[in-house]
Amino acid sequence: APAGPAGTGKTETTKDLAKSMALLCVVFNCGEGLDYKAMGSIFSGLVQCGAWGCFDEFNRITVEVLSVVSSQVKCIQEALRNRLEDFLFEGKEIKILPTTGIFITMNPGYAGRAELPDNLKALFRPVTMIVPDLQQICEIMLFSEGFGTAKSLAKKMTVLYKLAKEQLSKQFHYDFGLRALKSVLVMAGALKRGSPDLSEQIVLMRALRDMNLPKFVFDDVPLFLGLISDLFPGLDCPRVRYPRMNDIVEGDLLEHGYKVLTEPSGQVDKVIQLYETMLTRHTTMVVGNTGGGKSVIINTLARSQTKMGVATKLYVVNPKAQTVSELYGELDPETRDWTDGLLSHTFRELTKPLPKDKEEARYIVFDGDVDAVWVENMNSVMDDNKLLTLPNGERIRLVDHVKLLFEVADLQYASPATVSRCGMVYVDPKNLNYEPYFWTWCNKRAHKAQAELLRGLIAKYADKCVSFCVEGTELDETAGKIPTQTVPQTNLNLVTQLCSMLECLLVEPVSTEEDRAGDPGGNGNISVGQPPEDDLTIVDPAVLEAVFIFCLVWSMGASVIQKAGFNDRDRVDKFIKQIAGMPSKEGEGLAPNTLPKASLYEYRFDVEKKKWFTWRSSVTPLQIDPGAKFASILCPTVDTVRSTWLLDCFVSKGKPVLFVGDSGTAKTVTIGKYLSKLAIEKHVLLGMNFSSRTTSMDVQRGVEDVVEKRTKDTFGPPAGKKLVLFFDDLNMPKVDLYGTQQPIALLKTLIERGGLYDRGKELTWKQMRDFSYVAAMGPP
């Protein structure tokens, strides 16, 4: 039983020993899916053909199963000791060959591991792995790759890795172990053969730099470059440019309306880094917080490779949107029937051989949190074995045209066993920021003169407001208190919301009057309608600025709290007025070039009449039907009118809305009343109340019940209607050990990718059309 930390060569040593004794060694990746019957059938197969079994990560099997396994192993050992030719195992008489061997490898004390029972420990001879001698391994590998000065180069390499480990910041996704070294050496060998006339120092320096830079966070890059220039003094070698690849990536980003960022660690550079990392590793993780552009990078790489003649297809799975048994498949404990899982099904489909003369790449993208349970079942896929072993004994080999990609925010719950097996590309939101988003958005506006004015307004307001809301920076650059928000938001969230709101108010000239005929917010004077046909687009700078200020309040300042002890909305209001520097008055119907004296939160800008009105002026008098139940009467107040107007503004344009507030602030009632007034011939409603027991299956069943099939894989509400989904108490579902809420992981897939995977036998992708989302929740 070899035991030791990740990347010390436990499995490889066992395999090498078997190879030198000319015996078959079968590797199994153990997980919580194995029960004692599955283990029994594996053992009975091994003893009958006299093979060695190497059970990787053996201590991930549950303790209850392990205690039964110990009696099975004892039984086999007794038979071998007594030199029997056949013996009774699990109630059957089977043959046994004397060459049988059982090896178990373990990682001590990582997440998701159990301690072995004592009766099982006693049956194995423990072997502790020592820390590998990196310098010697480097030297041997460099010689075998064709380097002449391998001795000094190996020393430099190991020193660099030792220093990097000690001096750089501690991040969850950093790993400077044996596997990381090996991939650099493989890359160095390829570079050496590619350009034999370059000096060996330069070749190795280039490999070290280009293989390590992608994973560093923003602040560690200069430190690492400093270490390299100290070890290879006076050497400077520009980054390798792949002329064709770089041009295609830049062209592709332009074509999709993105801003092309070519500086070091910019978006183009990250695409190339991902491409290079995937040359040496078959499993790569793209790590970074939301808003760094991870999805754009992965999609751009896939499209660019397709343009270069290698058709690349992405298969995106959110691993946390279903249980682990639904992901890998499970054996029925009674009937031993096998139910296929989403991942095992996808693997089997993708690893089918390619048609002749066709080059293709297939990437499985795991877009979701990584934790110590589901990802460890793939340990044998991610290392050099490239095998997916399922609980029913099936073994699927990963072929060369299939690779795994992870798109994840952080690796806080991943064990070193996972981190060391993957190539890492870190995408820092600091490198991208929100400038490119504004740039792209303005370029997509149809009306060019209006877009120009908007650019000016964005320059005047946006930067200052974002730094005030996110960091608390006042106008005179001093750091104040950060405004308290109900839900934490990144700078990109605020910016996206501002653009969405502007889209809703500044209607592009395409839509017609008929679209608004079924206007649900039928409170007469609350109209989000458009001005008459001849003058659809606002180009008057004063009016546009007023609209922009109104949108700023309800995007940057929308999640800011105002209650006893927190007057942060007043601060936001004062801050915006300071930037605007316009005169302020009291009263109704103020002209666009003046601002209301009272809080901007109490006023709305009427796009049609081009004037400021108070919300109070839109409150209609209460009319009670004689037969109405007391509980159903809702008095219109400033707050309900304001919430309804904002809700209608977003829902009518199909943007998802989330209401956050304490209990008793009429979230559900306001949304319920608005939804009940929607034209029934155009809308289907589906309300769901989340509780701590809600699972993703409940959500999916609920959605599937109200949609119908349109084409082979497209589903949606009855033709001509829109489905409005309302989720109440969105943050109630139970949080698992690793910080994920399963129903919310499913909603992420549904809203972001517009579809779900079938949860029955088919496991196909179902595209969902014509959905709108509204949700409410208490503050987290």
Secondary structure, DSSP 8 states (H G I E B T S, - for coil): -EE-STTS-HHHHHHHHHHHTT--EEEEE--TT--HHHHHHHHHHHHHHT-EEEEETGGGS-HHHHHHHHHHHHHHHHHHHTT-SEEEETTEEEE--TT-EEEE-B-TT-TT-----HHHHTTS--EE-----HHHHHHHHHHHTT-SSHHHHHHHHHHHHHHHHHHS---TT---SHHHHHHHHHHHHHHHHH-TTS-HHHHHHHHHHHHHGGG--TTHHHHHHHHHHHHSTT--------HHHHHHHHHHHHHTT-----STTSHHHHHHHHHHHHHH-SEEEEE--TTS-HHHHHHHHHHHHHHTT-EEEEEEE-GGGS-HHHHH-EE-TTT--EE--HHHHHHHHHTS---TT--EEEEEEEES---TTTGGGGHHHHSTT-EEE-TTS-EEE--TTEEEEEEES--TT--HHHHTTSEEEE--HHHH-SHHHHHHHHHH-S-HHHHHHHHHHIIIIIHHHHHHHHH-B-TTS-B-----BSS---HHHHHHHHHHHHHHHS--TT--GGGGTT-S--SSS-------GGG-S---HHHHHHHHHHHHHTTTTTTB-EETTEEHHHHHHHHHHHHH---EE-SSSB-TTSEESS-GGGEEEETTTTEEEEGGGG-------TT--GGG-----HHHHHHHHHHHHHHTTT--EEEE--TTSSHHHHHHHHHHTS-TTTEEEEEEE--TT--HHHHHHHHHHH-EE-SSSEEESSTT-EEEEEEESTT-S---TTS--HHHHHHHHHHHHSEEE--SSS--EEEE-SEEEEEEE---
